[in-house]
Amino acid sequence: MPESTQQHPAAAPVASTRAERQQRRLRWAQGVLLLFHVTGFVGLAFSESPEFFLRFMPLTLLLTVGLLLAFQPRRTPAFWSFCVLIAVMGFFVEVVGIRTGLLFGHYQYGASLGIKWLGVPLLIGVNWIIVTYSAGILATYLPLPDFGRAIVAALLMVGLDVCIEPVAVQYDFWSWQYDVIPLLNFKGWFVVSLIFQVYFNRTDFKKRNALAPFVYLVQLLFFFGLGMLL
């Protein structure tokens, strides 16, 4: 007993140091993401050469997903399987979407999101990971059953897409037939998002991430702000 008692005072400073270190990492990650998004926002909104800033969009997506996943505690095989499957399913959902027009309406991708395969940018899978994971994490804070949280998270994903759409069209992320964003797009987004969120809830990994709320918020403000200036 005496030996056990003597260990407790030493454990508290160690835990405190670990928490402080984690907090510094979080502030650093938030600062880097904020810098990239503010720079991109100013460049796209006010520069005479927005094409220059569009070149960094793929890098920003990769940086965002890298930092986001770095803050996932205990990155288990189940977690990596979730990420891979969301990326693959998200990519092929888009392939079906552009080829049939049945899921989201008739659209095609431009050049701004980088290298394409089967008509879809490879980074679209990364974007699906970011949006699905960050919205899913946000919904876990709500005192709801799993399906209720899945619905809320799917609505968060659709809300982000509502902000993205006018910006995407303006900057050649993708374009719509007749330059009209169909209601089917948002219905399709909700259905696909709900399926992904049900899968998120049923996959066994720790669903906590200190950076996820910031990632969702900074993307929402980035696209909402640009949309307001168009």
GIVENBEL-V671865 format. One record per residue. N is the residue number from 1. RES is the residue in one letter. PSI is psi in whole degrees, 0 to 359 (none if undefined). OMEGA is omega in radians with two decimals (* if undefined). Layout:
N&RES&PSI&OMEGA  N&RES&PSI&OMEGA
//
This chain:
1&M&313&3.13  2&P&320&-3.12  3&E&319&3.13  4&S&320&3.13  5&T&323&-3.11  6&Q&341&-3.10  7&Q&335&-3.06  8&H&315&3.12  9&P&327&-3.13  10&A&330&-3.09  11&A&325&-3.10  12&A&312&3.08  13&P&325&3.12  14&V&314&3.12  15&A&320&3.12  16&S&317&3.12  17&T&319&3.13  18&R&318&3.14  19&A&320&3.12  20&E&320&3.11  21&R&318&3.10  22&Q&321&3.14  23&Q&322&3.10  24&R&319&3.10  25&R&319&3.14  26&L&315&-3.14  27&R&321&3.10  28&W&313&-3.14  29&A&317&3.10  30&Q&320&3.13  31&G&318&3.13  32&V&314&3.13  33&L&320&3.12  34&L&319&3.12  35&L&312&-3.13  36&F&317&-3.08  37&H&322&3.09  38&V&317&3.10  39&T&315&3.11  40&G&320&3.13  41&F&310&-3.13  42&V&318&-3.13  43&G&316&-3.12  44&L&324&-3.05  45&A&327&-2.96  46&F&350&-3.13  47&S&151&3.05  48&E&348&3.12  49&S&71&-3.13  50&P&340&3.13  51&E&325&3.13  52&F&317&-3.09  53&F&333&3.10  54&L&334&3.12  55&R&336&-3.08  56&F&0&-3.14  57&M&313&3.08  58&P&320&3.12  59&L&319&3.13  60&T&320&3.10  61&L&315&-3.14  62&L&319&3.10  63&L&317&-3.11  64&T&312&-3.12  65&V&325&3.12  66&G&312&3.13  67&L&319&-3.13  68&L&312&-3.11  69&L&336&3.10  70&A&337&-3.13  71&F&6&3.02  72&Q&121&3.10  73&P&141&3.08  74&R&76&-3.14  75&R&87&-3.06  76&T&167&3.05  77&P&325&3.11  78&A&321&3.12  79&F&313&-3.13  80&W&325&3.07  81&S&319&3.08  82&F&311&-3.11  83&C&315&-3.12  84&V&315&-3.11  85&L&321&3.09  86&I&317&3.12  87&A&314&-3.11  88&V&313&-3.14  89&M&318&3.11  90&G&318&3.13  91&F&311&-3.07  92&F&336&2.96  93&V&318&3.12  94&E&324&3.08  95&V&312&3.09  96&V&321&-3.11  97&G&311&-3.09  98&I&336&-3.08  99&R&333&-3.07  100&T&329&-3.05  101&G&5&-3.05  102&L&332&-3.04  103&L&314&-3.03  104&F&352&-2.98  105&G&181&-3.08  106&H&118&-3.12  107&Y&168&3.04  108&Q&153&-3.10  109&Y&145&3.05  110&G&202&-3.03  111&A&351&-2.94  112&S&337&-3.08  113&L&10&2.99  114&G&201&-3.01  115&I&135&-3.13  116&K&150&2.99  117&W&131&-3.06  118&L&28&3.10  119&G&2&-3.09  120&V&131&3.08  121&P&137&3.14  122&L&332&-3.10  123&L&353&3.10  124&I&324&3.08  125&G&320&3.09  126&V&318&3.14  127&N&321&3.10  128&W&322&3.08  129&I&310&-3.09  130&I&310&-3.04  131&V&315&-3.13  132&T&313&-3.07  133&Y&312&-3.09  134&S&320&3.10  135&A&320&3.10  136&G&318&3.11  137&I&317&3.12  138&L&318&-3.09  139&A&338&-3.13  140&T&342&3.12  141&Y&350&-3.09  142&L&139&-3.14  143&P&68&-3.09  144&L&158&3.00  145&P&167&-3.04  146&D&315&-3.10  147&F&326&3.07  148&G&318&3.10  149&R&324&3.12  150&A&319&3.12  151&I&314&3.13  152&V&315&3.14  153&A&320&3.09  154&A&321&3.09  155&L&323&3.06  156&L&321&3.12  157&M&318&3.11  158&V&320&3.10  159&G&320&3.08  160&L&320&3.13  161&D&324&3.09  162&V&321&3.12  163&C&328&-3.09  164&I&322&-2.94  165&E&306&-3.12  166&P&328&3.12  167&V&318&-3.13  168&A&318&3.13  169&V&318&-3.10  170&Q&322&-3.01  171&Y&22&2.98  172&D&34&2.93  173&F&311&3.03  174&W&169&-3.14  175&S&152&-3.09  176&W&149&3.06  177&Q&133&-3.11  178&Y&16&3.13  179&D&33&3.14  180&V&125&3.09  181&I&113&-3.06  182&P&153&3.07  183&L&330&3.11  184&L&328&3.13  185&N&314&-3.08  186&F&326&3.05  187&K&315&3.12  188&G&319&3.12  189&W&318&-3.12  190&F&316&-3.11  191&V&311&-3.14  192&V&317&3.14  193&S&320&-3.14  194&L&318&3.09  195&I&315&-3.14  196&F&323&-3.11  197&Q&327&3.02  198&V&318&3.08  199&Y&319&3.08  200&F&313&-3.10  201&N&330&-3.08  202&R&349&3.12  203&T&134&-3.01  204&D&89&2.94  205&F&162&-3.07  206&K&122&-3.04  207&K&70&3.05  208&R&135&3.13  209&N&113&-3.06  210&A&336&-3.09  211&L&340&-3.01  212&A&314&3.12  213&P&322&3.14  214&F&319&3.13  215&V&313&3.13  216&Y&315&-3.08  217&L&316&-3.08  218&V&325&3.08  219&Q&319&3.11  220&L&313&-3.13  221&L&323&3.13  222&F&308&-3.08  223&F&324&3.09  224&F&317&3.14  225&G&315&3.10  226&L&319&3.13  227&G&323&3.13  228&M&334&-3.10  229&L&351&-3.12  230&L&none&*
//
